Amino acid sequence: MALNRISFAGLLLTVTGCMTVRKIQPAEYVPKYSPTVVWVTATDNSYTPVSQPHIAGDSLEGTWVGLQEPVAIPLSQIQYVQAKMSSPKRTIMLVSGLAVVSTAVVYTFLTAGSGGGGVPCPLDKNGQPVNFC
């Protein structure tokens, strides 16, 4: 059970570690990268998640996530648009962190039972470690 949680946490970190949400220029980014979802903040500060976005004329069109209704927002009424994109910095940090954790786990397994646990073995009267150590 604990192994499943650890695996799930690793998978979650991998998926989220390599992605970030950033502001984009919709007229350029949407046709070039075809994101599955973008998040639109209009000039009146309303917020609309749009799936299957595409640019049609001077509007961003798609389907309103959650409501499954068509939506068209004029580009002139958009304050900014955000989209998920890869993040090389996060990927490097994730790989580095996983390497450190993996190294620590391997080290722990290799040194387990070697008596290096920090508790010294008691010595007998001749200065030798006792048998149970």
HELIX and SHEET records of a PDB file:
HELIX    1   1 ALA A    2  GLY A   17  1                                  16    
HELIX    2   2 PRO A   26  TYR A   33  1                                   8    
HELIX    3   3 LEU A   75  GLN A   77  5                                   3    
HELIX    4   4 PRO A   88  THR A  111  1                                  24    
SHEET    1   A 6 MET A  19  ILE A  24  0                                        
SHEET    2   A 6 ILE A  78  SER A  86 -1                                        
SHEET    3   A 6 VAL A  37  ALA A  42 -1                                        
SHEET    4   A 6 TYR A  47  ALA A  56 -1                                        
SHEET    5   A 6 SER A  59  TRP A  64 -1                                        
SHEET    6   A 6 GLU A  69  PRO A  74 -1                                        
END                                                                             
